[in-house]
Amino acid sequence: MKSEAGVWEIYSAIQGEGLLVGERHVFLRTAGCNLDCRFCDTPAREAALDTCAVERTPGVRDFESVPNPLGWKEAVLSVARLFRGQPPARRVSFTGGEPLVWPGFVKCTAEALRAEGIGAVLETNGTLAGALSSVGDLFDWISADIKLPSSTGGEPLWEEHEEFLRVAPRAAVFVKVIITPGTTPDDMERAARTVGAVDRRIPIVLQPVSPARSVEGTASWDLLRVLESIANKEVDHVRIIPQVHRFLGER
């Protein structure tokens, strides 16, 4: 496995999604992804980037360009500098793109950060179970998407998501489901069944999408009605959390 990766950016900001919303994280955003969702807000879906943007001062957005691909040692140095800056960070978030298309880089970087006492979160599209099996125990939390075909415009991935959740450390994983105007209640209920088949105690976060690419607004049906229909039926913990960083003016 390669210990370097195409990296889009490294910076400090407020976590705006999922169960850890509101924490200050250092974000290590990799380039490249095995999917192409129509609501994706990351312009660098391709892995072949010439440079990576690395913030020098936490939250200031004083980026410098460094060559890609980025080695894990360089990534650790950049992350640790921001993590220990002012204001201090709570965790490091591996996000993308899809970090697990670079399993060797993720493993080396996360291991080195853990050795320095720095906790990490993996934000993933929840489809690459094989890659997760080699790195899953290195993360405090794993935020695993379930990609609804009515939202992404892609093919169903129910089996891939279920396999991923079975590999993920149970105490550390939660599921995030993006809700768009095209999302159907049937897909939402299928997602809940997929999670419940693995472990009904896994939390689900329903996230109305912020406008991106060709997507505007949120679902036309009643989120609260669907929330009530799946809560305490297939799973125990369901909540609605919008993309809070959009309201805060964060990246």
Legacy VTK file of the C-alpha trace (Angstrom):
# vtk DataFile Version 3.0
C-alpha trace
ASCII
DATASET POLYDATA
POINTS 251 float
0.000 0.000 0.000
1.269 3.458 -0.901
2.117 5.720 2.036
1.404 8.901 0.069
-1.787 10.397 -1.300
-3.298 13.092 -3.436
-4.427 15.643 -0.848
-6.751 18.545 -1.552
-6.218 20.605 1.620
-5.296 20.610 5.311
-6.892 23.260 7.538
-8.515 23.968 10.912
-12.263 24.615 11.235
-15.433 23.802 13.150
-16.914 20.361 12.482
-20.309 21.000 10.919
-21.666 17.491 10.361
-22.642 14.406 12.310
-22.478 13.620 16.018
-19.314 15.671 16.612
-20.793 18.923 15.306
-19.363 22.014 16.975
-15.914 20.600 17.770
-12.815 22.246 16.311
-11.090 19.768 14.023
-8.085 19.780 11.757
-9.367 18.553 8.399
-7.144 16.433 6.173
-9.094 16.350 2.928
-7.891 13.820 0.394
-8.600 14.055 -3.325
-10.169 11.319 -5.413
-13.224 9.156 -4.781
-14.679 5.874 -5.988
-18.113 7.533 -6.320
-19.475 10.676 -7.987
-22.525 11.898 -6.077
-24.419 14.780 -7.648
-24.586 16.649 -4.313
-20.810 16.435 -3.719
-19.347 19.709 -2.409
-15.696 18.787 -3.012
-14.416 20.062 -6.357
-11.351 17.797 -6.313
-12.871 14.418 -7.002
-9.923 13.525 -9.217
-6.799 12.228 -7.496
-4.203 13.810 -9.808
-3.679 17.221 -8.213
-0.355 19.002 -8.656
-0.426 20.719 -5.271
-2.048 20.566 -1.848
-3.215 23.656 0.065
-1.937 23.621 3.660
-3.056 26.225 6.198
-0.220 27.742 8.217
-2.219 29.392 11.040
-5.381 27.731 12.472
-8.520 29.316 11.034
-6.705 32.147 9.228
-6.824 30.535 5.760
-3.242 31.552 5.003
-2.663 28.610 2.721
0.628 27.595 1.166
0.969 25.181 -1.742
2.984 21.996 -1.306
3.591 19.341 -3.969
1.359 16.317 -4.420
1.320 13.439 -3.799
1.818 14.178 -0.107
3.763 11.704 2.032
2.410 10.653 5.410
5.309 12.228 7.328
4.671 15.614 5.729
0.953 15.236 6.446
1.602 14.467 10.119
3.826 17.520 10.522
1.237 19.823 8.903
-1.648 18.374 10.915
0.218 18.423 14.245
1.217 22.083 13.777
-2.406 23.117 13.300
-3.694 20.751 15.982
-1.529 22.302 18.681
-2.062 25.874 17.541
-4.427 28.461 18.983
-7.257 27.788 19.213
-6.431 24.117 19.873
-8.234 21.362 17.996
-10.186 18.466 19.462
-9.533 15.855 16.760
-8.228 15.329 13.252
-10.804 14.511 10.595
-9.782 12.420 7.585
-12.268 13.448 4.911
-12.483 13.729 1.155
-13.114 12.855 -1.546
-12.794 9.398 -0.066
-9.851 8.809 2.296
-10.053 5.023 1.962
-8.927 5.110 -1.663
-5.533 5.806 0.002
-5.459 3.084 2.709
-1.667 3.008 3.125
-1.474 6.774 3.590
-4.405 6.762 6.016
-2.902 3.936 8.069
0.567 5.488 8.364
-0.783 8.966 9.124
-3.377 7.841 11.678
-0.873 5.568 13.449
1.659 8.395 13.750
-0.963 10.842 15.022
-2.183 8.329 17.599
1.403 7.859 18.814
1.476 11.629 19.467
-1.783 11.479 21.429
-3.886 13.012 18.656
-7.324 11.456 18.143
-8.833 11.038 14.700
-12.166 10.717 12.912
-12.768 9.011 9.567
-15.423 10.548 7.300
-16.150 8.035 4.559
-18.741 7.107 1.952
-19.086 3.745 3.669
-18.460 1.466 0.685
-14.833 0.275 0.986
-15.021 -2.415 3.666
-11.747 -4.033 2.653
-9.783 -0.836 3.164
-11.556 -0.124 6.461
-10.579 -3.515 7.896
-6.920 -2.448 8.029
-7.444 0.989 9.644
-10.770 0.986 11.501
-9.280 0.531 14.973
-7.128 3.676 14.578
-10.102 6.056 14.778
-12.081 7.417 17.719
-15.116 7.754 15.455
-16.115 6.580 11.992
-18.746 8.642 10.171
-20.066 6.302 7.479
-22.404 7.575 4.783
-25.228 5.560 3.331
-25.654 6.792 -0.223
-29.309 6.774 -1.269
-29.697 6.217 -5.028
-32.551 8.721 -5.156
-30.173 11.348 -3.710
-26.882 10.522 -5.426
-28.193 9.697 -8.900
-26.044 6.550 -8.768
-26.587 2.824 -8.442
-27.847 1.252 -5.181
-25.050 0.307 -2.765
-27.035 -1.427 -0.028
-24.845 -4.544 0.119
-21.614 -2.505 0.172
-22.922 -0.345 3.025
-24.035 -3.325 5.087
-20.675 -5.041 4.643
-18.891 -1.835 5.652
-20.935 -1.500 8.848
-20.234 -5.118 9.768
-16.484 -4.434 9.517
-16.603 -1.099 11.416
-15.860 -1.101 15.169
-19.358 -1.037 16.625
-18.784 1.431 19.460
-17.163 4.021 17.193
-19.425 4.181 14.137
-22.395 6.331 13.240
-24.225 6.684 9.927
-24.877 9.876 7.978
-27.583 10.053 5.295
-27.759 13.020 2.922
-31.299 14.227 2.182
-31.970 16.058 -1.122
-35.121 17.151 -2.983
-34.973 13.828 -4.841
-34.725 11.625 -1.756
-37.579 9.140 -1.456
-39.074 7.852 1.805
-38.601 4.287 0.490
-34.847 4.824 0.194
-34.720 6.369 3.660
-36.541 3.417 5.173
-34.280 0.988 3.271
-31.268 2.750 4.779
-32.703 2.322 8.266
-33.283 -1.383 7.621
-29.705 -1.737 6.392
-28.373 -0.234 9.604
-30.789 -2.158 11.801
-29.769 -5.458 10.207
-26.240 -4.880 11.529
-26.985 -3.251 14.896
-30.010 -1.126 15.722
-27.916 0.811 18.275
-25.851 2.484 15.510
-26.942 6.168 15.418
-28.247 7.658 12.164
-27.914 11.364 11.321
-30.244 12.674 8.597
-28.515 15.623 6.941
-30.450 17.950 4.631
-28.040 18.939 1.877
-26.818 22.479 1.381
-27.057 23.681 -2.234
-24.251 22.185 -4.334
-23.816 21.525 -8.048
-27.309 20.854 -9.439
-28.950 20.340 -6.030
-30.965 23.026 -4.295
-32.837 23.068 -1.036
-33.916 19.922 0.770
-36.460 17.160 0.425
-40.018 18.068 -0.493
-41.533 15.510 1.863
-41.842 15.889 5.615
-38.548 14.978 7.319
-40.238 14.773 10.689
-42.765 12.256 9.381
-40.036 9.986 8.063
-38.011 10.462 11.233
-40.983 9.278 13.261
-41.634 6.340 10.932
-38.146 4.866 11.316
-37.251 5.896 14.860
-37.730 3.048 17.339
-38.753 0.777 14.479
-35.565 -0.267 12.686
-33.004 1.630 14.794
-32.834 3.259 18.214
-31.181 6.610 17.501
-32.145 8.924 14.629
-31.675 12.689 14.545
-31.753 15.539 12.001
-28.665 17.775 11.879
-28.132 20.249 9.000
-24.686 21.251 7.733
-23.929 23.621 10.601
-20.616 24.854 9.185
-22.563 26.505 6.337
-24.355 28.711 8.867
-21.052 29.543 10.561
-19.372 30.539 7.307
-16.828 27.727 7.622
-15.395 25.611 4.824
LINES 1 252
251 0 1 2 3 4 5 6 7 8 9 10 11 12 13 14 15 16 17 18 19 20 21 22 23 24 25 26 27 28 29 30 31 32 33 34 35 36 37 38 39 40 41 42 43 44 45 46 47 48 49 50 51 52 53 54 55 56 57 58 59 60 61 62 63 64 65 66 67 68 69 70 71 72 73 74 75 76 77 78 79 80 81 82 83 84 85 86 87 88 89 90 91 92 93 94 95 96 97 98 99 100 101 102 103 104 105 106 107 108 109 110 111 112 113 114 115 116 117 118 119 120 121 122 123 124 125 126 127 128 129 130 131 132 133 134 135 136 137 138 139 140 141 142 143 144 145 146 147 148 149 150 151 152 153 154 155 156 157 158 159 160 161 162 163 164 165 166 167 168 169 170 171 172 173 174 175 176 177 178 179 180 181 182 183 184 185 186 187 188 189 190 191 192 193 194 195 196 197 198 199 200 201 202 203 204 205 206 207 208 209 210 211 212 213 214 215 216 217 218 219 220 221 222 223 224 225 226 227 228 229 230 231 232 233 234 235 236 237 238 239 240 241 242 243 244 245 246 247 248 249 250
